[in-house]
Amino acid sequence: MKTIETERFRLIVHNNLVKEVIAKSGNTLVAEDVQLSTKLALKVRPGAKFYTLVSMEPGASVSAEAKKETFKEEYILHHEALAICSPDEDVAIDNAVFELVHKYKVPFHFFTDRDQAWNWLQNLAARTWKNFETPSFGGVIHDNLLKELYVKDGVEFSVGDMKLSQDMSQKYKPGAKFYTVLFEGVGSSISLDARRAAGHDEYEKHTAAFAVCSKNIDVAIRSNLFEKMYNPRIPFQVFDDRDKALFWLRNLMKES
């Protein structure tokens, strides 16, 4: 999670690609603020498409010019959905009329409660999933940024496979950081080079957390040794049960 302060708004970019733009008390967001918030968010997550929540502190507002900015192709290119949140009834009426007149090109909703807006965006993000298959491994991206990789039976998961899985994930969700679990198949293994690559900056740049799941005790020992030797800077854990691995990753997602 990254927080950036500007004169008129506070920007929070969460690891799950939800972006919060909070208009500061007594300020009115203008078109330039919309442009700036997008540019700043893209510096944190290059190439990403965001689920954006615009909320207002007491006495804050969003100008008509700022709202019109959200209809431009440059804005839509980097946004999956937009929610506006304010407890002010006049603001609610104004936004309802604006939506009817202009028709948003991405999913849009107005809320008076921040938690409801957050849950709406989270649910939209969670509908996004993708299956992929290669000769060495298969995988699925689901529950927003949770990624499961399955090494096929009898295959050694190589550094090339790791790079390919990362490239496929970034092509589907550019700029995202994934919560990844790698499952070993029967008689499969993870190469030493692939283990080393998992500790490099290039891999960690697109990975929020990494879990290995295997019932093979030798794999567990090697993975624990890897953690001690290479000291990965992202959360890392070894499991012998899929549900435990997913539970651990989902808890990390909630904390982000």
C-alpha positions in Angstrom: 0.0 0.0 0.0 1.3 3.5 -0.9 0.0 6.8 0.4 0.7 10.1 -1.4 -0.2 13.5 -0.1 -1.0 16.5 -2.4 -2.4 19.9 -1.7 -6.1 19.0 -2.4 -6.3 15.2 -2.0 -4.7 12.1 -0.5 -4.0 9.2 -2.7 -3.9 5.6 -1.4 -2.9 2.8 -3.9 -3.7 -0.6 -2.4 -1.9 -3.8 -3.5 -5.2 -5.2 -4.9 -5.4 -2.2 -7.4 -8.1 -0.4 -5.5 -7.2 3.3 -5.6 -8.6 5.8 -3.1 -8.7 9.5 -3.9 -9.7 11.4 -0.8 -10.7 15.1 -1.3 -9.4 17.0 1.7 -11.7 19.1 3.9 -12.7 22.4 2.3 -11.2 21.6 -1.1 -12.8 21.0 -4.5 -11.2 18.5 -6.8 -10.6 19.8 -10.3 -9.7 18.2 -13.7 -6.0 18.5 -13.0 -6.4 16.6 -9.8 -8.0 13.7 -11.7 -5.1 13.7 -14.1 -2.5 13.9 -11.3 -4.0 11.1 -9.3 -3.9 8.8 -12.3 -0.2 9.7 -13.1 0.8 9.2 -9.4 -1.0 5.9 -9.2 0.7 4.7 -12.4 4.1 5.5 -11.0 3.2 3.1 -8.1 1.7 0.4 -10.4 2.9 1.0 -14.0 0.4 0.0 -16.7 -2.3 -1.0 -14.2 -6.1 -0.6 -14.4 -7.6 0.7 -11.2 -10.8 0.2 -9.2 -11.1 3.8 -8.0 -12.9 5.2 -4.9 -13.3 8.9 -4.7 -14.4 10.0 -1.2 -14.7 13.4 0.5 -13.8 14.8 3.8 -16.3 17.3 5.4 -16.7 20.4 3.2 -14.9 18.8 0.2 -16.4 18.4 -3.3 -15.7 17.3 -6.8 -16.1 19.8 -9.7 -18.1 19.1 -12.8 -14.9 19.4 -14.8 -13.2 16.8 -12.7 -16.1 14.4 -13.3 -16.0 15.0 -17.1 -12.3 14.1 -17.0 -13.4 10.5 -16.1 -15.1 10.1 -19.5 -11.9 10.7 -21.5 -10.3 7.7 -23.2 -7.0 8.4 -21.3 -8.8 8.0 -18.0 -10.8 4.9 -19.1 -7.6 3.2 -20.3 -6.4 2.9 -16.7 -9.6 2.3 -14.8 -11.9 -0.7 -14.4 -14.6 0.9 -12.2 -15.4 4.2 -10.3 -17.2 4.8 -7.1 -17.9 8.2 -5.5 -18.7 8.4 -1.8 -20.1 11.3 0.2 -22.6 11.4 3.1 -24.0 14.7 1.8 -27.5 14.2 0.2 -27.0 17.2 -2.1 -23.9 15.6 -3.5 -25.8 12.3 -3.9 -28.5 14.0 -6.0 -25.9 15.9 -8.1 -24.1 12.7 -8.9 -27.2 10.7 -9.7 -28.2 13.4 -12.2 -24.7 13.6 -13.6 -24.7 9.8 -14.2 -28.0 9.8 -16.0 -27.0 12.7 -18.3 -23.5 11.4 -19.2 -23.5 7.6 -18.9 -20.2 6.3 -17.6 -18.2 4.0 -19.8 -16.9 2.0 -16.8 -19.0 0.5 -13.9 -20.0 3.5 -11.7 -21.9 3.8 -8.5 -22.5 6.5 -5.8 -22.5 5.6 -2.1 -23.0 7.5 1.2 -21.0 4.8 3.1 -17.3 4.2 2.4 -17.4 0.5 3.4 -20.2 -0.2 1.0 -18.3 1.5 -1.8 -15.1 -0.5 -0.9 -17.1 -3.8 -0.9 -18.7 -3.0 -4.3 -15.2 -2.3 -5.8 -13.8 -5.5 -4.2 -16.6 -7.6 -5.5 -16.1 -6.2 -9.0 -12.4 -7.0 -8.8 -13.1 -10.5 -7.5 -15.1 -11.4 -10.6 -11.9 -11.1 -12.7 -10.2 -14.5 -13.3 -8.1 -16.1 -15.9 -7.0 -19.7 -16.6 -3.8 -20.4 -18.5 -2.1 -23.6 -19.6 1.5 -24.5 -20.7 3.3 -27.8 -21.3 5.0 -27.5 -17.9 2.4 -25.8 -15.6 -1.2 -24.5 -15.4 -2.6 -21.7 -13.4 -5.5 -19.5 -12.5 -5.8 -15.9 -11.4 -8.8 -15.4 -9.2 -10.2 -13.6 -6.1 -8.7 -10.4 -7.4 -4.9 -10.9 -7.3 -4.7 -14.4 -5.9 -2.7 -16.6 -8.4 -2.4 -20.4 -8.2 0.3 -22.2 -10.2 0.2 -26.0 -10.7 3.4 -27.8 -11.8 2.5 -30.8 -13.9 3.4 -34.3 -12.8 7.0 -35.3 -13.5 8.1 -31.8 -14.6 10.9 -29.6 -13.2 9.6 -26.1 -12.9 12.4 -24.0 -14.4 13.4 -20.3 -14.3 12.0 -20.0 -17.8 8.6 -21.3 -16.5 8.7 -18.8 -13.7 9.4 -16.0 -16.1 6.6 -17.2 -18.5 4.1 -17.3 -15.6 5.0 -13.8 -14.6 4.7 -12.5 -18.2 1.3 -14.1 -18.7 0.1 -12.6 -15.4 1.3 -9.2 -16.3 -0.2 -9.3 -19.7 -3.6 -10.1 -18.1 -3.3 -7.6 -15.2 -0.5 -5.1 -16.0 1.2 -3.6 -13.0 -0.4 -5.9 -10.5 1.4 -7.6 -7.5 0.1 -11.1 -7.1 -0.4 -13.3 -4.1 1.0 -16.5 -5.5 0.9 -20.1 -4.4 2.9 -22.8 -6.3 1.7 -26.4 -6.1 4.0 -29.3 -6.9 2.7 -32.3 -8.9 3.6 -35.9 -8.4 7.2 -36.4 -9.1 7.7 -32.7 -10.0 10.2 -30.3 -8.6 11.4 -26.7 -8.6 14.8 -26.0 -10.1 17.5 -24.2 -8.1 17.6 -21.4 -10.6 13.8 -20.9 -10.2 14.2 -20.7 -6.5 16.9 -18.2 -6.8 14.9 -16.1 -9.3 12.1 -15.9 -6.7 14.4 -13.9 -4.5 15.3 -11.4 -7.2 14.0 -7.8 -7.5 12.4 -8.5 -10.9 10.2 -11.2 -9.4 9.4 -9.4 -6.2 8.4 -6.3 -8.1 5.2 -8.2 -9.3 4.7 -10.5 -6.3 3.1 -9.4 -3.0 3.5 -12.8 -1.3 4.6 -16.3 -2.3 3.7 -19.7 -0.9 4.9 -23.2 -1.9 2.5 -26.1 -1.3 3.8 -29.7 -1.3 3.4 -32.9 0.6 6.9 -33.9 -0.2 9.0 -33.4 3.0 12.2 -32.9 0.9 10.6 -30.0 -0.9 9.6 -28.4 2.4 13.1 -28.7 3.7 14.7 -27.2 0.5 12.1 -24.4 0.5 12.8 -23.6 4.1 16.6 -23.6 3.4 15.9 -21.3 0.5 14.1 -18.8 2.8 17.0 -18.8 5.2 19.7 -18.5 2.5 18.1 -15.9 0.3 15.9 -14.0 2.8 13.1 -13.0 0.3 11.8 -9.5 1.0 8.2 -10.5 0.5 6.1 -12.8 2.8 7.1 -16.5 2.1 5.7 -19.7 3.6 5.7 -23.4 2.9 2.5 -25.5 3.3 1.4 -29.1 2.9 -2.2 -28.2 2.5 -3.9 -26.1 -0.2 -6.6 -24.6 2.1 -3.9 -23.5 4.6 -1.9 -21.8 1.9 -4.9 -19.9 0.4 -6.1 -18.9 3.9 -2.6 -17.4 4.6 -2.5 -15.5 1.3 -6.1 -14.2 1.7 -5.3 -12.9 5.2 -2.3 -11.0 3.8 -4.6 -9.5 1.1 -7.0 -8.2 3.8 -4.1 -6.6 5.6 -2.7 -4.8 2.5 
